[in-house]
Every structure is written in structure tokens, then in C-alpha cells.
Amino acid sequence: MKTTIAWLFTSLALISQPGWATQYTKAQIETLAETHVESIYPKQQDETLKAFASSIDSRLKINPCAGELAAEVPNFNRYSRHMTVKVKCNSDNEWLIYVPVQVKIMTPVVVASQYIESGQTISESDIQVQLLEKNRSRNGFMADKKTIIGSKAKRQIKSGQAIISRNICFVCRGEMVTIEAITSGLSVKATGVAMSDASYGETVSVRNKSSNRVIQGRVSSVGEVQIFL
């Protein structure tokens, strides 16, 4: 896939050369490389992608180009965060420049907006969503504020620190929970006591208050456990 620059810099001040040749700056060539990578690199709907081109050697002389600039990534690897963009002047005085580009994928992550004590029930004012680099975010990070509200911190969480599933409990040991038994489209609810801490999606043992029977279910939200019969 190629990106051409016939229109990309029409709003910028370009230095015209004899024969309609255009003198592109190094910054413009770097921007073309970044724009091309951002247009072809795959990302999820909730992710933000940013490409960063390395500075072209200041000693390199860029000749005027009488045609279009085109960009492409030879041997494109969708899993690599580092690639080299080939920028080519399509004219009689053809030239090539290879521009290294780094890709950063930013993903929404819930972080503490203020210091959270161990055992504290997390409220909306305690958390906020920030974009963090995907390859730096740990497994178990949370992206939805609403799902976390009402959960409890299992340890101290500093302001700005990402909320990790293992640092909070949606269902906490010794606390009352709602048991929802689902079968054939019907739902029956009961009250129980959690036998251990668990986060969203984890399996937890719960003692039914009515029958005193210990059953296992999956944590579906704060204070709720689902059992499929």
C-alpha cells in the first residue's frame, strides 16, 4: 500500500523550483512517513495509534521533486512496532529516502485519580481513564470505569497508578453477595457469603445463606456471582 503526497502539503509553504519541481523539507518527508504508517497499521476501535519518524540526517541534501512523493513499507509486518518507510520521488530525477518509524498504540486504562487506601471502596471520584501505551500496560488492566465503582482495593494504590484486576476485589472474602442462578432462560437470586476474594470473570466459592451449601460461580459484577445450571 502506498501513500502519495500530491495533496498532503498543499496548505504548507513550499519552495517552487524551475520546471514546477518542489523542494520538500525533511520535516514534510517525515510527516508523510508517519501518516502512511498510521493509515496502514491495524488497531482496535478503542485504541489510538501514533507514529514517530526518526529525524532525517541533517547532512543529507534533498533534491527538488518534479513529481509526486509516494510512501510504502516494504515487507510490512503488522506485529512489528518498528518499520522503515520508503519515500520515493516519482519523477525523471527520481530519488529514495528510507525513514525509520516507531509505532505506539495507546489504549484506555483506568487509573487512580487520588491515593486509594487498602480496603477502601472505590468511588467514581477515585478513578479516571487515561491513555497508556499498550505494550506497557500489564495484563489485567481495567478499561471501564463503571465496572470498577463499588469494588474494594486489596492494597494501596497510588495516584496515577493503573487499576489492575489483582489489586481489587469485586467480591470480597466474608462479605455478602448476590447469587444469580440461571437455567433455561430463567433467573433465580439468593444471598450468599464469599469464601475468598475474586475479581471480574474469576471463579469464586460462595456459601448459600439459606441452604448453607458451598457452590462455585463466576463473578459478573461488583457483589454479584452467576451460576449457570
C-alpha positions, 0 to 999 in steps of 0.5 A, spaced: 500 500 500 502 506 498 501 513 500 502 519 495 503 526 497 500 530 491 495 533 496 498 532 503 502 539 503 498 543 499 496 548 505 504 548 507 509 553 504 513 550 499 519 552 495 517 552 487 523 550 483 524 551 475 520 546 471 514 546 477 519 541 481 518 542 489 523 542 494 520 538 500 523 539 507 525 533 511 520 535 516 514 534 510 518 527 508 517 525 515 510 527 516 508 523 510 512 517 513 508 517 519 501 518 516 502 512 511 504 508 517 498 510 521 493 509 515 496 502 514 497 499 521 491 495 524 488 497 531 482 496 535 476 501 535 478 503 542 485 504 541 489 510 538 495 509 534 501 514 533 507 514 529 514 517 530 519 518 524 526 518 526 529 525 524 532 525 517 540 526 517 541 533 517 547 532 512 543 529 507 541 534 501 534 533 498 533 534 491 527 538 488 521 533 486 518 534 479 513 529 481 509 526 486 512 523 493 509 516 494 510 512 501 510 504 502 513 499 507 516 494 504 515 487 507 510 490 512 509 486 518 503 488 522 506 485 529 512 489 528 512 496 532 518 498 528 518 499 520 522 503 515 518 507 510 520 508 503 519 515 500 520 515 493 520 521 488 516 519 482 519 523 477 525 523 471 530 525 477 527 520 481 530 519 488 529 514 495 529 516 502 528 510 507 525 513 514 525 509 520 518 509 524 516 507 531 509 505 532 505 506 539 498 504 540 495 507 546 489 504 549 484 506 555 486 504 562 483 506 568 487 509 573 487 512 580 485 519 580 487 520 588 491 515 593 486 509 594 487 506 601 487 498 602 480 496 603 477 502 601 471 502 596 472 505 590 468 511 588 467 514 581 471 520 584 477 515 585 478 513 578 479 516 571 481 513 564 487 515 561 491 513 555 497 508 556 501 505 551 499 498 550 505 494 550 506 497 557 500 496 560 500 489 564 495 484 563 489 485 567 488 492 566 481 495 567 478 499 561 471 501 564 470 505 569 463 503 571 465 496 572 470 498 577 465 503 582 463 499 588 469 494 588 474 494 594 482 495 593 486 489 596 492 494 597 494 501 596 494 504 590 497 510 588 495 516 584 496 515 577 497 508 578 493 503 573 487 499 576 489 492 575 484 486 576 489 483 582 489 489 586 481 489 587 476 485 589 469 485 586 467 480 591 470 480 597 472 474 602 466 474 608 462 479 605 455 478 602 453 477 595 448 476 590 447 469 587 444 469 580 442 462 578 440 461 571 437 455 567 433 455 561 432 462 560 430 463 567 433 467 573 433 465 580 437 470 586 439 468 593 444 471 598 450 468 599 457 469 603 464 469 599 469 464 601 475 468 598 476 474 594 475 474 586 475 479 581 471 480 574 470 473 570 474 469 576 471 463 579 469 464 586 466 459 592 460 462 595 456 459 601 448 459 600 445 463 606 439 459 606 441 452 604 448 453 607 451 449 601 458 451 598 457 452 590 462 455 585 460 461 580 463 466 576 463 473 578 459 478 573 459 484 577 461 488 583 457 483 589 454 479 584 456 471 582 452 467 576 451 460 576 449 457 570 445 450 571 
